[in-house]
Amino acid sequence: MASTWVSGRASGPSTLRRAMRALRFCAIEARPAVLAVSMLRFLAGATLALPVAAAPDPAKVLQGAAAWVLSIFAVYVGNGVSDVHEDRVNGSRRPIARNDLDPRTAAAAAAVTAALSLVATAGLPAAMTWVVAANLVLGYLYSGAPFHLKRRSGGTVAVVCGSGLLAYGGGFTVVVDGADGATPLTLIMFATAATCWMTLVGIPAKDLSDIEGDAAAGRRTIAVIWGARAAGNVMSAAALLLAGAFWVASAALSAPLTGTAVAMFAGAVAVTLAGRTAHAGAARGRRRRPYRAFMTTQYVVHITVLSSNIGKDMLLL
């Protein structure tokens, strides 16, 4: 009896430690930088919806943001499970690729988190539940059998575009809470520009550093089909044209997004400069620089929107 008691006593902390370790690795697999920018997208949608909101509830906005980020967590952990082969070819240091996190444990965590993201919408507008559910479906279509939309650039663009628009739409949905009113022009403009930035700039930027693994997994990305130079040229042209068009449109329509447009244009220049050295023969770290510039720009652009559109009578955060 004594040995059983001692064994049982020891197993509790041990099990808890294993669970916490697995949770920590799942968080790393979900990419904290991606989770953070996903939160910023949702909050940007909420902030730009404030002009048509009667009396937004900050607690509900934060609840909606938590539900949204949980859905992103589930999608990215699930994607890590499906990407283990190409991640290892690419030399990824994420937990599943380096055998620190069992794929079965990760898959279970993704399923539980997906369910939690839906539960977290309780008490929010019914449309928010559909927003989260749609994001989970897109995530499965991207990574799961038999769809695997990740294997082609077109499928990736469709999923990323849909998920991006859902993030801003979710923020709008929670703030407006069923009230009548047209969607603000600033929200439409920013959501469109930011989603195009994700798809037209972010996808080729990421592909530049993943050519070997994508090719091994049978993906048909621009970088795999046409090479790093073509992908870099597409990325640079898209970044500069998009940022320039956003700046011109903001000025022409007198939208309060000029500072955001300037930040995006600066980011486009940074992405272009980083892309000049991201040729096929370059080390993976160098080919990763355009993606880092892309991600940094996302942060700056969204923080600019939040800081410039929350006035003393719009205290959301």
Buried (B, 14 or more C-beta within 10 A) or exposed (E): EEEEEEEEEEEEEEEEEEEEBBEEBBBBBBBEEBBBBBBBBBBBBBBBBBBBBEEBBEEBBBBBBBBBBBBBBBBBBBBBBBBBEBBBBBEBEBBBBEEBBBEEBBBBBBEBBBEBBBEBBEEBBEBBBBBBBBBBBBBBBBBBEEEBBBBBBEBBBBBBBBBBBBBBBBBBBBBBBEEEEEBBBBBBBBBBBBBBBBBBBBBBBBBBBBBBBBBBBEBEBBBBEEBBBEBBBBBBBBBBEBBBEBBEBBEEEEBEBBBBBBBBBBBBBBBBEBBEEBBBEBEBEBBBBBBBBBBBBBBBBBBBBBEBBBEEEEEBE
